[in-house]
Amino acid sequence: MSSSLKHLLLLALLPLAGCGFTPLYANQGAGGVAQQLDTVEVGNIPNRSGQMLRLTLQTQLHAAGSPTQQIYILQVNYNIAISTIGMLADTATTRNRFIATANWSLAPVGSPATPLVSGLATTEDAENIIDQQYFALSLESSTVNEQLADEIAAQITGQVAAYFKSHPNG
């Protein structure tokens, strides 16, 4: 990166310093958002797509690895709906739309029936299935499921982080 580009970038970021902007995941000591995210245990999510989402959530929430102290439990209901959006005259499907929805709640470990906060995450993706062999179609569907899990996990992580930012003591 050239010196003039660095200076221009720093100059562009200067107004943010005066408005009180702080990064959501900034290291703020023991009560920081990143440290609070490390205390969240992700509950089991049924089905293969749910397992993929759970693993992605664990990776995004626990920057330092597995939580050493579990204070919160994150429960997620995850569903993927598939609809045909492309069809040939002989009724062969050529394109599918995947719509992923996750309702989630964050509660103290001791009382999961009384959530502190809950939310909704949703995203969609699509796949072409024109004249594909089974292996290629299976690989593409797996890739779509991974992309859906990544996006849903990012939304949930962001929403939980925003809760911790506005409630520093849980």
Secondary structure, 3 states (H helix, E strand, C coil): CCHHHHHHHHHHHHHHHHCCCCCCCCCCHHHCHHHHHCCEEECCCCHHHHHHHHHHHHHHHCCCCCCCCCCEEEEEEEEEEEEEEEECCCCCEEEEEEEEEEEEEEEECCCCCCCCEEEEEEEEEEEECCCCCHHHHHHHHHHHHHHHHHHHHHHHHHHHHHHHHHCCCC
